[in-house]
Amino acid sequence: MYSITQPSFSSTPWQRVRVAFSRAVVSQLHPRMLAALVMPFFVAILGAILLLWFFWTPLKEQIALWLTQWGVLSEQPDFWVLAAGLFALQFVIVPLLAAAALLPLAGIAGLIVSAVLVMPIVLAFVQNKQVQPLHKQGKFAFSYSVWNAVWVGVLFVVGWLLTLPLWLIAPLALVLPIFWWAFAFTRLLRVDSVVEHASPSERKILLARHNKEYWLMGGVLALLNLLPPAWIVLPVFSALVFAHFNLAALAELRAEVSSQTNELTPL
């Protein structure tokens, strides 16, 4: 076990993020955290099956229409398309783009489940590994967590689908997925990882003080999300990263407040 007030919660943003990630790696290897992977993985798989079942054909047709309108595909492929062999690639490009559009929507469902239902398990696990557990001072934690998950999830889905045509612009095909996943990881987990323990005033201070670190962690997780094998562990691993970071940050904040109070208390 380690103390949540130990000096390893370093002063620079990158060092703080590095500590959170290193602790999360160790925690993820614990059997309890490995077992926690089952729920979000099952939800993501079920979501992927339902999305592909109901939206696969209409989405492929819409993407094919976009490609035709943009001139990427030709309605009469009798010259340059056939010459370059791209006519055959229509049957690869369109399904790949359709899968790239639908599967992340299932992934956000798994992340939301992890943020709302798995995060309390993660927080309890992290607390048990600490020498000085934090007292819970959050109010309406579950309802606030659900509301945060709903608006983040809706904005992610709407933004993802509305910006999908921009994927036809080469650089944005990489930038947009990273941006939207960084948004999802950051906005979901920075709140859910501390809502049980921090009071509303403490939460406000943490969100303002560590905004840079939250986005840095969200960005790193979004980059990891580009690797398909990481999809299995990211819902719980990302929760562990933010839990380790925010509990340490909250402990540091309370230590500061306690120190200031002691200094103001007359002898």
N, C-alpha and C positions, 0 to 999 in steps of 0.2 A: 504494500500500500504506500501511497505518497500523500503528502500534505497539500491541500489545495492552495496554501499560501506560500509554498516554497518558491525560491527565487527563480526556478526554471521557467516561470511565466514571464518571459523576457520583455524588455522595453520596446524593441522594434517590432513593427507589424509582421515582417517575415519570420522573425524568430518565434513569435507567438503562434503564428500559423503552423510553423514547423513542429513545435511542441505538440500542438493539437493533433496533427496528422500522425506523428510518431506514436502517441498514446492510443490513437484510434486503431492503428495497425495491430498493436499488441492486444487491445480489447477485442477486436474482431476475431481473433484466433481462439477466443474462449468458447467452449462448447455452448454456453447459453446464448452468446451473440450469434454463433453459427446457426443455432436453432431459430433465432429470430428472423432469419432470412426467408423462412418458409412462407409466412403470410404475405409480404409484399410481392414475392416472386409468383405466388399462386394468383394474386389479384392481377398482376401484369399479364400473365399468360392468359387468364380468362378474358381480360379486356382485349388483348390482341386477337383472340379467336372471334369474339363478338364483332369487333371493328372490321376485321377482314371479311367476316360473313355478310355483314350488312352494307358495307361501303366500298368493298374492293372494286366491283364493276363500275359503279358510277364515278368513282374517283379516277380510275384508269381512263375512262372516256373523257373526263374533264381535262386531265393532264395532256392527253393526246390532242385535244382541241387547242389548249394553250400552245403546245409545241408547233402545231400547224399555223396558228395565228402569228407566232413569232418567227415563222419561217425556218424553224429548226427541222421540221418534217415537211414534206411536200405532199399535197393531196394527190398529185400525179407523179409518182416517183419513177420517171422514165429517163432521167438524164443523170444529174450529178449524184442523186441519192443512190441509184443502182450502181453507178460507176464507183462510188466510194464504199459500197457495201453497207450503207447506213439503213437501207430498207429493212434488212434483217435485224438491225439493232433496235428498230422500233419495238420489237417484241421483248427486248431486254431493258431498254431505257425506261419505258413507261411503267412496267411493273416495279422496277427498282425505285422510281420516284414515288409511286403509290405506297410502297412499303415504307419508305423513308418518311412519308407523311403520316401514316397511320400508327406505326409501331411506337413512336414517341408519345402519342396520346395514351397508349396503354401504359407506357413507362411513367407518365405523370400520375396516373392512378395509383401505381405501386408506391411512388414517392409520397403521395398524400396519405395513403394508409400508414406508411412508415412514420410520417410526421405526427399524425394524430394518435395512432394506436400503438405503434412500436416505440415511439419516443419515450413514453413513461417507463417502459421496461429498460430502455437504454439508460435513462437518467438514474433509475434505481440501481442498475449495475455499476455505473460510474460512481455514484455516491458510496456504495459499499466498498469500493476500492480506495476511498479517501479516508485519511486519518480524522479529519474534522468535517463531518457532514454539514451541509447547509440547511438551515430551517426554511421550510416552505412558507412564503409570504404572498404568493400569487393569489389573485381573486378571479373567480369565474374562469379558471384556467382552461377547462375542457371546451366551454362554449366559445371562448376567445380563440382557441386553437382551431376549432372547426370553422369559425368564420374566416380566419386568416387563410386556412387551406382552401376554402370555397372560392374566395375572390382571387387568390393566386392561381388556382387551377383553371378558373374560367378565363382569366386574362391570358394565361399561357396558351390554352387551346385556341382562343380567338386570334391571338397574335400569331401563333404558329400557322394557322390556316390562311389568314389574310396575307401573310408575307410569303406564303408558299410559291407564288409565281415568280418572286424575286430570286428564287434558287436558280433560275435559268441564267442569271448573271453570275459568272463563274466565282468571283471572290465571295459573294454573298451566300453561296451554297455552303461555305464553311463558316463564315462569320455569324450568320443568323442562328444556326443551331447552337453554337457556343453561347451567344448572347441570351437566347431564351432559356437554355438550361442553367446558365449562371443566375439568371433572374429567379428561376424556380427554386434552385437550391438555396439561394441567399434569402429570399423573401419568406420561404416556408420555414426554414430551419433556424434562422436567427431568432425567431419568436418562439417557436415550439420548444426549443432547447432550454429556454429560461422562464417560460410563462408560469410554470408551477412554483418556482423558487423565488423569483424576483417580484417585489411589489411593483405596482404601476409606475411609481416614481423611479425606482431602480432600473426598471426595464427601459424607461425613456432615456436615462443617462447612458446605459450600455449601448443602446441603438445609435445614439449620437457619437459616443466616444469611439466605438469600434467599427463604424460603418466601413472604413477602408479594409479592415481585416475580414469582415463578413464577405465583402465582394471578392476579395482575394481568394478566400476559401471556396466560394461559389464558382469562381472562374477555374480554379484548379480541378474541382470536381466535374465541371462541364467539359474540360479537356479529357479527363479520364472517361467520361461518358461517350466519347468518340470511339472507344474500344469496346466492341460487343461483349467480350468476356467479362468486362467490369460491370455490366448491367445486372449481373446476379447479386453482387455484393453491395453496390452503391447505395441502395435505399437505406440499409442499416449502417454501412460504413460512414455515409455522409452524416447520419444522425449522431454517430459517435464523435465525429470530428467537431461538430458544432456543440455537442454536449460537453466535451472536454474543454473546449475553448470558453464557452459561456459560464460554466460553473467556476472555472478558475478566475474569469474576469469578475464575476459576481463576488467571489470571496475577496478579491483584491479591493473591490469597491467598498465592501462592508468593513474591511480592515482600515481603509482610509477614513471612513466615517467614524469608526470607533476611536481611531487615533486623534482625530480632530475634536471629538467629544471629550476625550480625556484631557486634552490640552486646555479646553475651555472650562473644565470643571475646577472650581477653586479647591485648594488643599485645605 
